[in-house]
Amino acid sequence: MDKKLKRQIEIISIKGNSKYKLIKYEGKNYVIDLNSNKLSYIFPLLNYFTPHKLIEVSLNDINNEKSITKNEDKFNEALLSLSVGITVILGVLLRPLFDYGNFPSSRIFNLLIILLTNFALILTKFIFDKRKRDVLALRNGTNVKLAYILPNFKIVIKNTVLYLILSFLYLMSLIAFYSMENSNIFFILTMIIFLLLILFQNIRLYGKIKIYGKMSEIN
């Protein structure tokens, strides 16, 4: 397969369905599944380095191309920033209460908590993913091809940096929690938040509105 990304494409977000992206190229419409490789749950950047299945569709197959508008995107960004700000403020205000979240534990018990929370979150992601697939219902798409797809360079760099930061924080929180003699409910919530951000980073991999990107030769 020719991996040279020479073909200019449009990448469009489908409103209400973060699992898929609409690809427009030379008058044809394709849909790609950002979670077809289940390893991308934990390693979302795999979407940049592995070929995507291109399912050729008509716009009627995706509910007449309900794409996210710029105004909706700005609102979502503002809501995200507000949520992060509130979380930080609450973290500072509730810091004196941190010790009240402690409970006796051991490394074996801590490991069990890590395994159970990770399993529960990944299962939640899988169920969420399946529901998004059933809503779009692309079972009739038989003309499937393969191609590598990248968004613009700025988005690639932004997502790479974000993933590295989230992964570092998540791993550090895991190591710290595993080493604790007394577990802490607030620490568990912190680990859950970091893992959730990683599991759902695919939403931002190719932008949240219509952008331009590049694609390799279709095979």
PyMOL commands that set and color helices and strands:
alter all, ss='L'
color gray80, all
select helices_A, chain A and resi 38-41+46-49+59-62+70-93+95-101+107-136+153-179+185-199+201-204
alter helices_A, ss='H'
color red, helices_A
select strands_A, chain A and resi 7-13+20-25+28-33+52-57+102-104+144-147+149-150+182-184+211-215
alter strands_A, ss='S'
color yellow, strands_A
deselect
rebuild
show_as cartoon
